[in-house]
Amino acid sequence: MSNAAELASRIEALEIQIAHQDATVEALNQVITSQWKQIDILTRQMARLTDRIAAAEQSIPSTPGNEPPPPHY
């Protein structure tokens, strides 16, 4: 095999490798984009749930000593 043919073969192999790497990078980018969207959704849900828990905690009487004991006590 001549130098020119060997060089052309090596360049072709590198071009194939770069094409595969580009496809992998694009696939990973799509996964990351999808994950960020999911993280944003989950963050908003968590904030809403935190607000609901805080509201529920405020509606619970803070001093249980003011309540009469249960009937079976």
N, CA, C and O of each residue as an XYZ file, in Angstrom:
292
protein
N       0.853     -1.171      0.000
C       0.000      0.000      0.000
C       0.899      1.234      0.000
O       1.854      1.325      0.771
N       0.583      2.157     -0.857
C       1.418      3.352     -0.958
C       1.083      4.315      0.168
O       0.062      4.194      0.845
N       1.968      5.261      0.339
C       1.767      6.271      1.382
C       0.469      7.043      1.184
O      -0.249      7.312      2.147
N       0.168      7.399     -0.053
C      -1.046      8.172     -0.333
C      -2.288      7.349     -0.016
O      -3.247      7.869      0.555
N      -2.281      6.076     -0.378
C      -3.435      5.213     -0.113
C      -3.587      4.980      1.389
O      -4.700      4.984      1.916
N      -2.462      4.777      2.073
C      -2.508      4.585      3.524
C      -3.021      5.841      4.219
O      -3.835      5.763      5.139
N      -2.545      6.985      3.777
C      -2.992      8.253      4.350
C      -4.486      8.462      4.101
O      -5.209      8.896      4.997
N      -4.946      8.158      2.893
C      -6.364      8.305      2.567
C      -7.210      7.368      3.432
O      -8.291      7.744      3.885
N      -6.720      6.156      3.657
C      -7.433      5.191      4.493
C      -7.520      5.679      5.937
O      -8.568      5.556      6.571
N      -6.444      6.221      6.451
C      -6.432      6.733      7.820
C      -7.363      7.935      7.958
O      -8.074      8.064      8.954
N      -7.356      8.806      6.966
C      -8.236      9.977      7.000
C      -9.695      9.534      6.962
O     -10.533     10.081      7.678
N      -9.996      8.540      6.123
C     -11.362      8.036      6.044
C     -11.799      7.431      7.384
O     -12.932      7.639      7.818
N     -10.910      6.691      8.031
C     -11.226      6.105      9.336
C     -11.490      7.203     10.367
O     -12.408      7.093     11.181
N     -10.682      8.260     10.326
C     -10.891      9.378     11.249
C     -12.216     10.091     10.975
O     -12.913     10.489     11.908
N     -12.559     10.250      9.702
C     -13.824     10.895      9.355
C     -15.011     10.065      9.839
O     -16.007     10.614     10.309
N     -14.902      8.742      9.722
C     -15.966      7.860     10.209
C     -16.089      7.983     11.723
O     -17.193      8.067     12.260
N     -14.953      7.992     12.401
C     -14.962      8.111     13.860
C     -15.581      9.442     14.292
O     -16.365      9.481     15.241
N     -15.241     10.509     13.613
C     -15.798     11.825     13.942
C     -17.306     11.839     13.698
O     -18.053     12.429     14.479
N     -17.758     11.197     12.623
C     -19.196     11.145     12.340
C     -19.933     10.413     13.460
O     -21.005     10.845     13.885
N     -19.363      9.309     13.937
C     -19.978      8.572     15.046
C     -19.977      9.415     16.328
O     -20.955      9.414     17.076
N     -18.898     10.116     16.570
C     -18.828     10.966     17.761
C     -19.852     12.096     17.686
O     -20.482     12.435     18.687
N     -20.015     12.671     16.509
C     -21.017     13.729     16.344
C     -22.420     13.202     16.628
O     -23.224     13.877     17.272
N     -22.712     11.990     16.143
C     -24.026     11.393     16.395
C     -24.218     11.136     17.889
O     -25.304     11.355     18.427
N     -23.168     10.675     18.553
C     -23.248     10.417     19.992
C     -23.458     11.712     20.764
O     -24.277     11.760     21.682
N     -22.735     12.747     20.406
C     -22.878     14.045     21.075
C     -24.294     14.578     20.884
O     -24.878     15.110     21.828
N     -24.850     14.450     19.702
C     -26.211     14.922     19.446
C     -27.224     14.129     20.272
O     -28.155     14.706     20.832
N     -27.047     12.821     20.347
C     -27.955     11.990     21.151
C     -27.865     12.374     22.625
O     -28.888     12.481     23.300
N     -26.662     12.578     23.121
C     -26.483     12.975     24.522
C     -27.089     14.352     24.783
O     -27.663     14.588     25.846
N     -26.965     15.247     23.828
C     -27.549     16.578     23.969
C     -29.068     16.492     24.082
O     -29.674     17.211     24.876
N     -29.681     15.621     23.294
C     -31.130     15.444     23.370
C     -31.543     14.885     24.726
O     -32.556     15.298     25.290
N     -30.762     13.949     25.247
C     -31.061     13.379     26.565
C     -30.950     14.457     27.641
O     -31.812     14.551     28.515
N     -29.908     15.262     27.582
C     -29.712     16.320     28.577
C     -30.848     17.337     28.510
O     -31.347     17.780     29.544
N     -31.254     17.705     27.309
C     -32.363     18.648     27.152
C     -33.638     18.081     27.762
O     -34.365     18.786     28.461
N     -33.904     16.822     27.500
C     -35.084     16.163     28.067
C     -35.011     16.118     29.589
O     -36.008     16.361     30.270
N     -33.846     15.810     30.117
C     -33.686     15.745     31.569
C     -33.869     17.115     32.215
O     -34.459     17.208     33.291
N     -33.381     18.171     31.588
C     -33.568     19.515     32.152
C     -35.043     19.883     32.185
O     -35.511     20.502     33.141
N     -35.786     19.500     31.131
C     -37.225     19.772     31.132
C     -37.897     19.040     32.288
O     -38.740     19.607     32.984
N     -37.518     17.775     32.491
C     -38.087     16.991     33.584
C     -37.707     17.592     34.937
O     -38.537     17.640     35.845
N     -36.476     18.047     35.079
C     -36.037     18.680     36.331
C     -36.859     19.938     36.602
O     -37.262     20.182     37.740
N     -37.109     20.735     35.566
C     -37.922     21.944     35.744
C     -39.335     21.591     36.205
O     -39.879     22.240     37.098
N     -39.928     20.565     35.595
C     -41.275     20.139     35.986
C     -41.280     19.684     37.440
O     -42.146     20.082     38.218
N     -40.312     18.850     37.801
C     -40.247     18.331     39.168
C     -39.986     19.436     40.182
O     -40.514     19.389     41.293
N     -39.187     20.422     39.823
C     -38.917     21.544     40.721
C     -40.189     22.336     40.995
O     -40.456     22.719     42.134
N     -40.973     22.579     39.948
C     -42.242     23.299     40.135
C     -43.214     22.481     40.985
O     -43.896     23.029     41.851
N     -43.279     21.173     40.738
C     -44.163     20.320     41.535
C     -43.738     20.318     43.002
O     -44.580     20.381     43.897
N     -42.450     20.248     43.241
C     -41.959     20.239     44.614
C     -42.288     21.557     45.313
O     -42.649     21.559     46.490
N     -42.168     22.663     44.608
C     -42.497     23.962     45.202
C     -43.980     24.019     45.562
O     -44.344     24.510     46.630
N     -44.840     23.512     44.663
C     -46.281     23.502     44.961
C     -46.582     22.612     46.161
O     -47.378     22.981     47.024
N     -45.952     21.446     46.218
C     -46.183     20.546     47.351
C     -45.675     21.144     48.655
O     -46.303     20.983     49.701
N     -44.544     21.831     48.596
C     -44.012     22.493     49.787
C     -44.991     23.549     50.281
O     -45.220     23.677     51.484
N     -45.563     24.300     49.359
C     -46.559     25.310     49.733
C     -47.794     24.661     50.353
O     -48.337     25.160     51.338
N     -48.233     23.543     49.770
C     -49.413     22.855     50.308
C     -49.136     22.305     51.703
O     -49.999     22.378     52.579
N     -47.954     21.760     51.916
C     -47.599     21.236     53.237
C     -47.544     22.369     54.254
O     -48.033     22.226     55.375
N     -46.951     23.492     53.864
C     -46.875     24.636     54.779
C     -48.276     25.125     55.138
O     -48.539     25.461     56.292
N     -49.172     25.166     54.157
C     -50.546     25.601     54.427
C     -51.253     24.604     55.340
O     -52.007     25.001     56.229
N     -51.014     23.322     55.126
C     -51.639     22.304     55.977
C     -51.100     22.380     57.401
O     -51.853     22.201     58.359
N     -49.817     22.641     57.545
C     -49.226     22.759     58.882
C     -49.795     23.955     59.631
O     -49.962     23.902     60.850
N     -50.092     25.025     58.919
C     -50.650     26.207     59.569
C     -52.080     25.970     60.038
O     -52.531     26.609     60.988
N     -52.796     25.064     59.388
C     -54.185     24.815     59.781
C     -54.287     23.855     60.963
O     -55.362     23.705     61.544
N     -53.181     23.204     61.325
C     -53.169     22.299     62.472
C     -52.957     23.134     63.731
O     -52.075     23.992     63.758
N     -53.759     22.895     64.781
C     -53.556     23.656     66.024
C     -52.149     23.424     66.572
O     -51.654     22.297     66.585
N     -51.527     24.483     67.015
C     -50.136     24.378     67.461
C     -50.012     23.873     68.889
O     -48.975     23.316     69.249
N     -51.035     24.049     69.709
C     -50.959     23.602     71.104
C     -52.004     22.522     71.344
O     -53.183     22.835     71.503
N     -51.601     21.279     71.373
C     -52.575     20.207     71.589
C     -53.127     20.205     73.010
O     -54.112     19.511     73.260
N     -52.545     20.944     73.952
C     -53.026     21.005     75.324
C     -54.384     21.669     75.443
O     -55.088     21.432     76.424
N     -54.780     22.494     74.479
C     -56.066     23.175     74.533
C     -57.222     22.268     74.136
O     -58.379     22.605     74.386
N     -56.938     21.145     73.532
C     -57.997     20.238     73.101
C     -58.400     19.326     74.255
O     -57.561     18.946     75.071
N     -59.674     18.978     74.321
C     -60.085     18.035     75.378
C     -59.529     16.647     75.071
O     -59.288     16.317     73.910
N     -59.327     15.838     76.102
C     -58.811     14.496     75.851
C     -59.836     13.662     75.083
O     -61.031     13.950     75.145
N     -59.398     12.661     74.381
C     -60.339     11.820     73.644
C     -61.279     11.096     74.607
O     -60.937     10.935     75.779
N     -62.456     10.655     74.146
C     -63.451     10.068     75.040
C     -62.974      8.794     75.741
O     -63.447      8.507     76.841
N     -62.100      8.053     75.180
C     -61.652      6.805     75.797
C     -60.521      7.020     76.792
O     -59.993      6.047     77.330
N     -60.142      8.239     77.049
C     -58.998      8.518     77.909
C     -59.349      8.432     79.348
O     -58.492      8.641     80.206
